[in-house]
């Protein structure tokens, strides 16, 4: 009996020794989801990370291409099979938190993130007072790409449309997307933001769509749709016969190809007398909730590294993604980038994109489709106000009770 | 009404009379079905009671081997020399016991069964920064249902085991010998061959079809959605709430949208089926006509649309009709229109466009089917019609169409059902768009129930409503199928064309 007892004791000691030795470092498998464009880049950075941190040198890192739009859906569908680190666009954060598919940022890392990144991106990764992801880029915004030989003056939408019509070219803007649509509403002075609590639930709404400004914005959208040059869309590589497009930095290369020597960028124009606004958006890196402390530590360390100043700068140099890190933003190359500077100019008129309910996006598409389908062509101001009132009421219905 | 009176009626009146008769007969039919159902239940109940009585009787009159078999399955068979049967019974009982009472509670049937009524109560919590997952409602529901299946299977096997003992005793009493294991095995290859053949399919259908269907039906009664997502969050039973949300017409519910989508689904299925059918037949008749040259070439050209995968052709066609697509660009270039035609943006335009494009895909199939059947219609029918002075349309109406309908009736029915669930065409062409503020739940004007269901599961992870929708799609197709099946001539007048 004594023998057995001592044997057991020895075993327990051995086990605890093992776990103690393991606590520093992690040698299991770790899965990362990033957009296809940065898979190779991420691979190189992971190698650099391993070289810097020998305790993680034995870790097997698998990098899979999953788009920032799909990552959240895939995570929510099956958390257990999901990636340990995943890049996503900020509009997905509230869904992820609500489904319990993203882990809080490690407190000491959170302090660093707050100090080193621009305030918009820090606001975007917070739910209530809790930080849930590492900001990675601060370039998810849109501005105007145009053809110099077609558009004479990019400062008013009316002029752009007239130029495009005269040249028989098209003006592209995806007004049935909740993201691009805000250029009109926020520009006219409306507000639509949601308050979230720490559990990822949306508990309050500040909205002024159903107002004089809202009607003005909606009318500007309707006028845009009535122009024969207008095409609903935001992908320059799918566009044909293009004169100008409202698009983001991710299409900069494609835009240069399409416009050639006539490539030009500008902030968004004014329309009906007001400057178009919009969202300043961000890409971020999330960590999956882990059942293993060591693995979680590895995830935190790697996520912090992949969103650090050096790597953000390296990412800009490799694929042209604009950094959210304040020091990286001051870099000369970043400052000299045409697309990024147009974006920076536009961002002055934009609100940092906060948290929105998932249903908001389809509701905004519905509103845009009604405009494009010509349902509101003949509506008077009172009728438009009714439409916006309905929009607000539906938004309010999305709040958690 | 007598036959004579009926024949005197005008055409519309005849139709009206038939329709009235059909609906008048409906309640009677329904009562008939209910009666049959009731009888079935009574029959099954009686069988169950008989089984129970027999079992008790067996226990009372049986010898000790039989009595012990009540506890240890297969003991009787074993003791009477049928070791093969005995072994199987015993194995089944052992597996069942292990499954139900496994020491590792996480995997035992009892664990899942006990949690089935709540679908889990232990929430996920944090230990420091480490996540400790609580109950997984998804697995509890899935394995709970599996356990119920297993228990039913066990009770049935136990009953068979008892029955075996009774039969064996009777056979032995009458002085005959029991079958040896060798004889049992050879019987499975001979007189009992159907059991050998059907064992695997039955098991497969149960596990891969019946179990998932039952699981999905049960999900319709839970709040399994984006905010109740295992393993981090629990979900639980909510009764009929989801049905209420989908069907009631409050502002926050989907009732209005559901009825709109359902109506469009039926309209779509009607046009997609019958427009294709008649146009396909027309094309086949035209190509079949004497005097048409290059018949094979025309057919080949039409069949080309089948040869190209729909994923490719439909996505391409969808792009072609876009505001900046080929068709609009050229029409504008030629100066026929000043602004793009709203093929995909205006609800009515979009609906007509998908129907028309579907005609383009559907005609070749129908043409192939119709060509074969048209060649089979006896030429003497047409000849005598011509002698009687019938014109082409009369011949079509009196000879071609009835013949076609008779042969292709069942095909029409299945294609109508298929079109109700025609996911590919709609999703590749329009993704259900355009959306509208007048519709809720992310549904668009060209959405069928099935594409709406897809959006709910994939985009919104709203599994609870998707499950309800799945049930309703089944109800709709089942009702239509049953009614139409009983009306088509192929079922009603089997002798007509023999």
Interface residues (C-beta under 8 A of the other chain):
Chain A: X73 X76 X77 X79 X80 X95 X98 X99 X100 X101 X103 X104 X106 X168 X170 X172 X176 X201 X226 X227 X228 X231 X232 X233 X238 X239 X240 X241 X289 X290 X291 X292 X293 X296 X358 X359 X362 X363 X365 X366 X367 X369 X370 X372 X373 X374 X375 X387 X390 X391 X393 X394 X397 X400
Chain B: X124 X128 X129 X130 X131 X132 X133 X226 X227 X229 X231 X232 X233 X251 X252 X319 X323 X324 X325 X329 X332 X338 X339 X340 X342 X345 X346 X347 X433 X434 X435 X436 X437 X438 X439 X440 X442 X444 X458 X459 X460 X461
